Amino acid sequence: MIASLPRPTWLRAGTVVYGLAFFAFLFLPLVVVAVFAFNDAPYPAPPWRGFTLDWFLGSRQAQTGRTGLFADGPLLASVWTSVVVACWVTLLAVLVGTTNAFLIERSRFPGKQALSLLMLAPLVIPGVILGISILAFASRLAQLADDLWGLELDFLRPGLPLVVLGQFSYIVSIATLIISARLKRFDITLEEAAYNLGATRAAVFATITLPALKPALIGAAAISFLMSFENFNTTLMLVGSDAPLTVTMYGRMREGATPVLNAVSLFLMVASAALALALLRKPAPGTSA
């Protein structure tokens, strides 16, 4: 009813202007990045010098001497490194987040409220501080193991295992919140009815609880993957010789940016949009998701 009430002309015009300004602020930088990925110039900025695909398909052996995204071995290797790290972080975050959700929503024990609040602490700690703290703690443990027992614990040194651990330390909190919200709305009487009919605990979880949690699990996995893939602050503090994409792009920017970074950004935007559309796609009637 409120939306159907007559409004002054200036208020309607102001609403339209605000909406246009908001979406322009949100999407205009992305459009600029995408457009200048095809600019025939050695820099990712105006003026426009013409259309080219060199920043995607060019190779150093070609006449232009430009190395495009799909011919840049180190850049592609960093993309794959980010994918591997994101997959591990996603797997750990969803598994541990599901366990945490059941612990918080289904268990009763002293201090549960304090533990739930403590779980949110990594979300309010700056990524740089979190990365430095994890690096210092892991390095001390590795040095202690070396001094006392002569063990060389490489996974506690800067490198991909520590990057996975650092990203997992706060992404798991987000996964827990997503899965807990779904579990809180779940009708527990469905499980009780299954138990009354003689179903085992494993059967109830596999046939009733898990299907009900499926949307939350998929959402938590997608968000965990994307947050891990784009993470920079924590990753920079913990990275070793195998740099993920964000750290590699940062190094390239310091050396002097070229439109190949725009090409990478456009490629990631398209991949993210495709992932979002795949998750939002609804199955046709009569088909399974």
Secondary structure, DSSP 8 states (H G I E B T S, - for coil): -TTTS---HHHHHHHHHHHHHHHHHHHHHHHHHHHGGGBSSSSSSSS---B--HHHH--TTSTT----GGG-HHHHHHHHHHHHHHHHHHHHHHHHHHHHHHHHHH---TTHHHHHHHHTHHHHS-HHHHHHHHHHHHHHHHHHHHHHH----GGGSSSHHHHHHHHHHHHHHHHHHHHHHHHHTS-THHHHHHHHTT--HHHHIIIIIHHHHHHHHHHHHHHHHHHHHH--HHHHHH--SS--HHHHHHHHHHH---HHHHHHHHHHHHHHHHHHHHHH----TTS--
